[in-house]
Amino acid sequence: MKLDVINLDGSAAGSVDLGDEIFGLEPRADILHRVVRWQRARMQQGTHATLGRSDVSYSTKKIYRQKGTGGARHGSRKAPIFRKGGIYKGPVPRSHEHDLPKKFRKLGLRHALSAKMKEGALVIIDSAASDGKTNALAKQIKALGWKRALIIDGSVNEGFAKAAANIAGLDVLPSIGANVYDILKRDTLVLTKAGVEALEARLK
């Protein structure tokens, strides 16, 4: 399929052929959901923790004699039934990551790109280059009507990355960093011609 290419100033810059096997799929929510869950699980820190019986600070002396008090038998004030005692089977630091086959991750990325194509939220630009001036780039982005956009390039231009860093709602990624979660959470996906070539090479 063909899609028009524009420059950052909004002028036409020809067209580009997009492969149906990457941009022409019928998006499946179940595939996208599994890949996003995998990504979010990897991002989760898993550093939550509680103090167990061996971690709380109390004397180890038996709190009262075994018999004759009329109360239950107890040995340690650290027991979970006491106030400020150790937590029983509380959370401990761990990884929440789970496996997902590489082929399935690639399939998820294809479906994410196809979803943006189907929504009409995919824009192809000739190149993403800038002299590093945020003000000039911000005016171009506003004129194009991009409010929450992700720009993916083959390799990110240093000046463009510097100019885009302080623009709210605009993110820039190299093609190697393209992922399902970042693509889906933006309203507009912007690919450079170099970015399209790099993604097609990566996903074939």
C-alpha positions, 0 to 999 in steps of 0.5 A: 500500500502507498502512503503520502510522505510529508516534510516537517513543514507540512509540504509534500515529499512524495510517497512510500510503499508499505508492506501489507505483512507489517502495516496491513494486518487486521489488529487483534486486541488479544495479541496486543494485550499479551505483549503490553502485559509482558512489557509492563511486567518487565518494567515492574520493579518488584521491590515491595517488602515487609518485615517478617518474624525474623526481621522485627526488633523484639527480645527473644525472651519468653513473654510469660511462663508456660502454665498458670496464667490462664492465657494461651501459650506464647514464646515470642513477641515477634509472632504475627498475632501480636501488634507490631509482630512480623508479617506472615508470608508478606511480599518480598523483592522479586521479579514479575517478568515472564517469558514471551516468545520472540516471534510473538513479540514481533507479531505484536509489533506488526499488529500495533503498526497495523492498528495505527495504520487502520486508525489513520494515525500513521504519518510518514515524514521524509526525515527528522532533523533539526538544529536543536532549537526547541521553539522552531520544532514546537511551532512545526509540531503545533502546525501539524496538529500533533498533540501526543505523538511518537516519532520513530527514526532509523537512528535519532538525529542528535539535534532533533532529540535535543529539540524534542526533549522539552516538547510536552507530548512528543517522544522520539525513539530509534527503530530498535527501541520501537515497542507496542506499549509506546506506540499504542499509548500515543495518539499519532505515530510518526515514522521517517522513511529511514524508520520504515526501512529499519522496521521492515528489515527488523520485522521480516 
